[in-house]
């Protein structure tokens, strides 16, 4: 199997995954449009002890179908526009991480975990070694 065949197969797989994600998204969006609140909104000036009902299983299942973009950042490097335009097929970009350092696992661009690269059936994978706590994620968002 030549390189072109592998690239074609890879592109077909990516297209298939994108179509599956689009279908899941449209299904979730349709369910969202049909969703009705499970309780009345609480007014800010309310002095009564009001209880908020738990979301129904259907609502929770709908949330679980929302597609999220998961990416693994092996490293990064800032380059000038001149360097960018001088890149060619044999160019090598040296990244800021050492080979032994963990890679960042991001969901929708936000770091949620760290891991190490692995190979599974001739494909890259990532073994999660550390999950960032929700408190730590909130601190990073606030910048503290």
Residue pairs with C-beta under 8 A, 6 or more apart in sequence:
21 67
24 65
24 66
24 67
25 66
25 67
27 65
28 62
28 65
28 66
28 67
31 58
31 62
31 65
32 62
35 59
35 62
38 53
38 54
38 55
38 56
38 59
39 52
39 53
42 50
42 52
68 107
68 108
69 107
69 108
69 109
70 105
70 106
70 107
71 105
71 106
71 109
72 103
72 104
72 105
72 106
72 115
72 117
72 124
72 126
73 103
73 104
73 105
73 106
74 95
74 97
74 103
74 117
75 95
75 96
75 97
75 103
76 95
76 96
77 93
77 94
77 95
77 96
79 93
87 93
97 103
102 114
102 115
102 116
102 129
102 130
103 114
103 115
103 116
103 117
103 126
104 111
104 113
104 114
105 111
105 112
105 113
105 114
105 115
105 126
105 128
106 112
110 137
110 141
111 132
111 137
111 140
112 131
112 132
112 137
113 128
113 129
113 130
113 131
113 132
114 128
114 129
114 130
114 132
115 126
115 127
115 128
115 129
115 130
116 126
116 127
116 129
117 124
117 125
117 126
117 127
118 124
118 125
118 126
118 127
119 125
132 140
